[in-house]
Amino acid sequence: MDAALHALADEGRRTLLEALASGPATAGELAALLPIARPGVSRHLRVLREAGLVEVRQDAQRRIYDLRPEPLGEVEAWLAHHQGVWRQRLDALHTEVARGKRARRSDT
């Protein structure tokens, strides 16, 4: 999951993943989405591949990239767990703030 989070930290890689969410694409099609040189796009695609977020296959001279959703599911599960923990803490904080307001009103 650490590799997936690292890969997701970059805006360019997120752009590539969003494009792949609608279906497979060639390296050239993906390169057209980013305002950087081809070697930079290749590095982004390598990071995504190494993180397990995309897979690549050869089609004659072209490389076709596909999204692999499984690592994103792991990140989603991790975030959902932590979101639940924070939701409980924020709910408890809200309760304490409301109690404090009531206590101040009753003191006046």
N, CA, C and O of each residue as an XYZ file, in Angstrom:
432
protein
N       0.818     -1.186      0.000
C       0.000      0.000      0.000
C       0.866      1.256      0.000
O       0.461      2.279     -0.552
N       2.063      1.197      0.615
C       2.942      2.364      0.633
C       3.315      2.804     -0.780
O       3.353      3.999     -1.073
N       3.588      1.843     -1.645
C       3.943      2.181     -3.025
C       2.772      2.846     -3.734
O       2.969      3.785     -4.506
N       1.557      2.371     -3.479
C       0.380      2.975     -4.095
C       0.189      4.408     -3.601
O      -0.102      5.302     -4.395
N       0.350      4.629     -2.300
C       0.211      5.984     -1.761
C       1.279      6.908     -2.325
O       0.997      8.061     -2.653
N       2.497      6.409     -2.440
C       3.574      7.206     -3.041
C       3.215      7.572     -4.481
O       3.384      8.719     -4.895
N       2.728      6.611     -5.228
C       2.362      6.864     -6.625
C       1.230      7.877     -6.715
O       1.236      8.734     -7.599
N       0.266      7.789     -5.816
C      -0.881      8.694     -5.833
C      -0.520     10.107     -5.385
O      -1.299     11.037     -5.593
N       0.635     10.278     -4.780
C       1.033     11.594     -4.266
C       1.319     12.595     -5.383
O       1.323     13.802     -5.145
N       1.556     12.109     -6.585
C       1.911     12.994     -7.690
C       0.694     13.293     -8.564
O      -0.026     12.380     -8.970
N       0.472     14.571     -8.849
C      -0.687     14.985     -9.654
C      -0.659     14.386    -11.060
O      -1.700     13.986    -11.582
N       0.509     14.322    -11.671
C       0.616     13.755    -13.013
C       0.209     12.290    -13.045
O      -0.484     11.849    -13.962
N       0.644     11.542    -12.042
C       0.270     10.125    -11.992
C      -1.220      9.962    -11.729
O      -1.850      9.050    -12.264
N      -1.790     10.844    -10.905
C      -3.244     10.784    -10.688
C      -3.982     11.076    -11.993
O      -5.012     10.461    -12.271
N      -3.469     12.000    -12.788
C      -4.072     12.304    -14.090
C      -4.064     11.064    -14.982
O      -5.057     10.761    -15.644
N      -2.949     10.356    -14.995
C      -2.856      9.145    -15.813
C      -3.840      8.084    -15.329
O      -4.492      7.424    -16.139
N      -3.949      7.918    -14.017
C      -4.886      6.931    -13.469
C      -6.334      7.295    -13.794
O      -7.139      6.421    -14.115
N      -6.661      8.575    -13.714
C      -8.019      9.003    -14.047
C      -8.334      8.693    -15.504
O      -9.447      8.276    -15.824
N      -7.372      8.893    -16.377
C      -7.580      8.576    -17.790
C      -7.783      7.074    -17.980
O      -8.628      6.653    -18.770
N      -7.014      6.277    -17.264
C      -7.128      4.826    -17.393
C      -8.400      4.275    -16.762
O      -8.801      3.150    -17.059
N      -9.033      5.052    -15.901
C     -10.293      4.608    -15.293
C     -11.380      4.442    -16.346
O     -12.328      3.682    -16.148
N     -11.247      5.146    -17.459
C     -12.252      5.009    -18.519
C     -11.875      3.966    -19.562
O     -12.616      3.747    -20.521
N     -10.730      3.325    -19.380
C     -10.348      2.243    -20.284
C      -8.873      2.264    -20.620
O      -8.171      3.223    -20.300
N      -8.397      1.205    -21.267
C      -6.979      1.107    -21.620
C      -6.560      2.247    -22.550
O      -7.377      2.812    -23.278
N      -5.275      2.566    -22.505
C      -4.739      3.621    -23.366
C      -3.295      3.298    -23.711
O      -2.600      2.597    -22.975
N      -2.869      3.819    -24.831
C      -1.481      3.639    -25.233
C      -0.605      4.631    -24.485
O      -1.082      5.620    -23.928
N       0.688      4.340    -24.491
C       1.634      5.256    -23.852
C       1.564      6.622    -24.521
O       1.659      7.643    -23.840
N       1.403      6.661    -25.814
C       1.305      7.931    -26.542
C       0.075      8.732    -26.155
O       0.143      9.950    -25.991
N      -1.049      8.042    -26.010
C      -2.276      8.733    -25.589
C      -2.121      9.309    -24.185
O      -2.573     10.419    -23.905
N      -1.487      8.553    -23.318
C      -1.276      9.023    -21.954
C      -0.277     10.177    -21.923
O      -0.445     11.129    -21.160
N       0.750     10.091    -22.743
C       1.757     11.157    -22.787
C       1.142     12.486    -23.221
O       1.583     13.548    -22.782
N       0.136     12.430    -24.072
C      -0.514     13.656    -24.548
C      -1.262     14.383    -23.433
O      -1.601     15.557    -23.582
N      -1.522     13.704    -22.325
C      -2.279     14.303    -21.220
C      -1.429     15.168    -20.296
O      -1.960     15.982    -19.542
N      -0.103     14.992    -20.354
C       0.774     15.694    -19.421
C       1.681     16.674    -20.170
O       2.148     16.382    -21.271
N       1.922     17.828    -19.565
C       2.773     18.839    -20.218
C       4.266     18.619    -19.946
O       5.006     19.553    -19.636
N       4.682     17.358    -20.072
C       6.092     17.041    -19.839
C       6.594     16.172    -20.984
O       5.806     15.638    -21.765
N       7.911     16.037    -21.076
C       8.524     15.236    -22.138
C       8.237     13.754    -21.931
O       7.955     13.311    -20.818
N       8.314     13.011    -23.004
C       8.038     11.566    -22.974
C       8.817     10.800    -21.912
O       8.245      9.928    -21.259
N      10.116     11.097    -21.711
C      10.837     10.357    -20.665
C      10.210     10.544    -19.280
O      10.201      9.616    -18.472
N       9.696     11.726    -19.010
C       9.028     11.969    -17.733
C       7.760     11.151    -17.602
O       7.466     10.613    -16.535
N       7.009     11.058    -18.687
C       5.786     10.246    -18.680
C       6.155      8.784    -18.470
O       5.481      8.070    -17.727
N       7.219      8.339    -19.120
C       7.675      6.956    -18.948
C       8.031      6.674    -17.498
O       7.734      5.595    -16.986
N       8.665      7.636    -16.828
C       9.003      7.452    -15.410
C       7.730      7.349    -14.570
O       7.644      6.511    -13.672
N       6.738      8.202    -14.862
C       5.462      8.132    -14.137
C       4.801      6.770    -14.340
O       4.302      6.171    -13.388
N       4.800      6.289    -15.566
C       4.185      4.992    -15.858
C       4.942      3.854    -15.164
O       4.333      2.884    -14.715
N       6.252      3.976    -15.080
C       7.041      2.962    -14.369
C       6.674      2.937    -12.888
O       6.515      1.861    -12.311
N       6.539      4.109    -12.265
C       6.155      4.177    -10.852
C       4.786      3.532    -10.663
O       4.589      2.767     -9.718
N       3.845      3.831    -11.546
C       2.497      3.246    -11.457
C       2.546      1.728    -11.628
O       1.835      0.995    -10.940
N       3.386      1.267    -12.546
C       3.539     -0.181    -12.765
C       4.137     -0.852    -11.542
O       3.644     -1.886    -11.092
N       5.199     -0.264    -11.001
C       5.867     -0.849     -9.839
C       4.966     -0.847     -8.605
O       5.111     -1.704     -7.733
N       4.042      0.101     -8.525
C       3.094      0.150     -7.410
C       1.935     -0.815     -7.624
O       1.095     -0.988     -6.741
N       1.887     -1.444     -8.795
C       0.814     -2.390     -9.086
C      -0.493     -1.726     -9.503
O      -1.531     -2.383     -9.576
N      -0.441     -0.426     -9.777
C      -1.665      0.298    -10.130
C      -2.034      0.164    -11.607
O      -3.195      0.331    -11.981
N      -1.051     -0.134    -12.431
C      -1.323     -0.360    -13.854
C      -0.573     -1.596    -14.317
O       0.419     -2.014    -13.719
N      -1.073     -2.162    -15.393
C      -0.354     -3.245    -16.057
C      -0.187     -2.844    -17.507
O      -0.962     -2.049    -18.039
N       0.824     -3.397    -18.137
C       1.137     -3.031    -19.513
C       1.242     -4.288    -20.356
O       1.703     -5.331    -19.895
N       0.808     -4.167    -21.594
C       0.976     -5.266    -22.546
C       1.428     -4.692    -23.886
O       1.083     -3.568    -24.249
N       2.186     -5.472    -24.589
C       2.663     -5.072    -25.915
C       1.606     -5.401    -26.954
O       0.989     -6.465    -26.903
N       1.401     -4.509    -27.878
C       0.537     -4.728    -29.036
C       1.313     -4.217    -30.237
O       1.231     -3.046    -30.605
N       2.071     -5.130    -30.840
C       2.995     -4.775    -31.928
C       3.996     -3.755    -31.383
O       4.750     -4.078    -30.466
N       4.023     -2.539    -31.920
C       4.965     -1.517    -31.482
C       4.441     -0.667    -30.321
O       5.168      0.166    -29.779
N       3.202     -0.876    -29.951
C       2.582     -0.033    -28.932
C       2.534     -0.729    -27.575
O       2.467     -1.955    -27.483
N       2.572      0.081    -26.541
C       2.354     -0.423    -25.180
C       0.983      0.068    -24.743
O       0.675      1.258    -24.801
N       0.175     -0.881    -24.305
C      -1.180     -0.573    -23.848
C      -1.193     -0.685    -22.323
O      -0.777     -1.695    -21.755
N      -1.675      0.364    -21.682
C      -1.750      0.397    -20.221
C      -3.186      0.222    -19.770
O      -4.117      0.766    -20.364
N      -3.346     -0.557    -18.695
C      -4.652     -0.831    -18.085
C      -4.569     -0.537    -16.597
O      -3.534     -0.752    -15.968
N      -5.654     -0.052    -16.049
C      -5.741      0.196    -14.611
C      -5.932     -1.123    -13.874
O      -6.687     -1.987    -14.320
N      -5.253     -1.275    -12.754
C      -5.461     -2.408    -11.844
C      -6.078     -1.840    -10.575
O      -5.377     -1.179     -9.809
N      -7.358     -2.070    -10.326
C      -8.042     -1.429     -9.203
C      -7.742     -2.019     -7.822
O      -8.048     -1.379     -6.816
N      -7.163     -3.196     -7.740
C      -6.961     -3.835     -6.436
C      -6.164     -2.980     -5.446
O      -6.594     -2.833     -4.302
N      -5.020     -2.412     -5.840
C      -4.289     -1.581     -4.873
C      -5.091     -0.357     -4.421
O      -4.952      0.096     -3.284
N      -5.914      0.167     -5.300
C      -6.761      1.304     -4.913
C      -7.789      0.872     -3.874
O      -8.156      1.660     -3.002
N      -8.255     -0.365     -3.960
C      -9.179     -0.903     -2.960
C      -8.525     -0.980     -1.593
O      -9.164     -0.709     -0.576
N      -7.241     -1.351     -1.568
C      -6.508     -1.401     -0.295
C      -6.396     -0.007      0.313
O      -6.586      0.163      1.517
N      -6.090      0.983     -0.511
C      -5.989      2.367     -0.032
C      -7.348      2.843      0.463
O      -7.445      3.492      1.504
N      -8.389      2.518     -0.282
C      -9.742      2.915      0.117
C     -10.125      2.304      1.469
O     -10.712      2.983      2.311
N      -9.799      1.038      1.676
C     -10.112      0.375      2.947
C      -9.345      1.028      4.096
O      -9.900      1.230      5.176
N      -8.078      1.356      3.870
C      -7.277      2.010      4.892
C      -7.864      3.381      5.236
O      -7.995      3.734      6.408
N      -8.215      4.146      4.198
C      -8.804      5.467      4.426
C     -10.141      5.365      5.149
O     -10.426      6.171      6.034
N     -10.963      4.388      4.785
C     -12.270      4.220      5.423
C     -12.102      3.936      6.913
O     -12.846      4.466      7.738
N     -11.134      3.107      7.250
C     -10.877      2.805      8.667
C     -10.511      4.081      9.428
O     -11.062      4.365     10.491
N      -9.582      4.835      8.867
C      -9.122      6.040      9.547
C     -10.190      7.135      9.537
O     -10.272      7.936     10.468
N     -10.982      7.164      8.514
C     -12.084      8.119      8.478
C     -13.066      7.814      9.601
O     -13.578      8.731     10.243
N     -13.330      6.539      9.842
C     -14.226      6.147     10.928
C     -13.681      6.555     12.283
O     -14.426      7.031     13.139
N     -12.390      6.374     12.480
C     -11.758      6.765     13.744
C     -11.898      8.268     13.947
O     -12.270      8.719     15.031
N     -11.604      9.043     12.912
C     -11.699     10.500     13.037
C     -13.139     10.949     13.200
O     -13.408     11.907     13.924
N     -14.058     10.280     12.546
C     -15.467     10.635     12.688
C     -15.901     10.468     14.147
O     -16.605     11.323     14.684
N     -15.487      9.379     14.785
C     -15.816      9.156     16.198
C     -15.213     10.255     17.071
O     -15.874     10.773     17.972
N     -13.984     10.599     16.804
C     -13.317     11.627     17.607
C     -13.976     12.993     17.413
O     -14.150     13.743     18.374
N     -14.338     13.312     16.179
C     -14.993     14.594     15.922
C     -16.395     14.628     16.520
O     -16.836     15.668     17.008
N     -17.094     13.498     16.485
C     -18.410     13.434     17.136
C     -18.273     13.654     18.644
O     -19.083     14.359     19.246
N     -17.256     13.054     19.247
C     -17.030     13.232     20.683
C     -16.681     14.684     20.990
O     -17.142     15.233     21.990
N     -15.877     15.303     20.144
C     -15.542     16.711     20.325
C     -16.790     17.580     20.234
O     -16.984     18.485     21.045
N     -17.630     17.304     19.249
C     -18.888     18.047     19.083
C     -19.750     17.923     20.343
O     -20.330     18.909     20.799
N     -19.833     16.726     20.899
C     -20.611     16.506     22.115
C     -20.049     17.336     23.274
O     -20.802     17.961     24.021
N     -18.720     17.337     23.414
C     -18.101     18.101     24.500
C     -18.297     19.602     24.317
O     -18.520     20.316     25.296
N     -18.220     20.087     23.096
C     -18.446     21.512     22.837
C     -19.882     21.872     23.192
O     -20.123     22.910     23.808
N     -20.838     21.031     22.812
C     -22.249     21.281     23.133
C     -22.461     21.280     24.641
O     -23.211     22.110     25.155
N     -21.820     20.371     25.355
C     -21.936     20.335     26.822
C     -21.376     21.617     27.432
O     -21.960     22.180     28.358
N     -20.254     22.065     26.912
C     -19.643     23.296     27.415
C     -20.554     24.502     27.210
O     -20.671     25.357     28.088
N     -21.201     24.566     26.040
C     -22.134     25.668     25.775
C     -23.312     25.620     26.728
O     -23.735     26.650     27.252
N     -23.842     24.431     26.953
C     -24.966     24.296     27.877
C     -24.554     24.698     29.292
O     -25.313     25.353     30.007
N     -23.350     24.300     29.687
C     -22.867     24.617     31.032
C     -22.696     26.128     31.187
O     -23.039     26.683     32.231
N     -22.171     26.797     30.159
C     -22.005     28.249     30.237
C     -23.357     28.959     30.309
O     -23.506     29.944     31.033
N     -24.343     28.457     29.556
C     -25.687     29.057     29.597
C     -26.334     28.893     30.952
O     -27.004     29.803     31.440
N     -26.140     27.746     31.561
C     -26.778     27.508     32.875
C     -26.065     28.285     33.988
O     -26.661     28.546     35.033
N     -24.794     28.658     33.778
C     -24.061     29.440     34.763
C     -24.465     30.915     34.741
O     -24.245     31.632     35.718
N     -25.043     31.363     33.654
C     -25.394     32.793     33.546
C     -26.793     33.080     34.022
O     -27.232     34.230     33.994
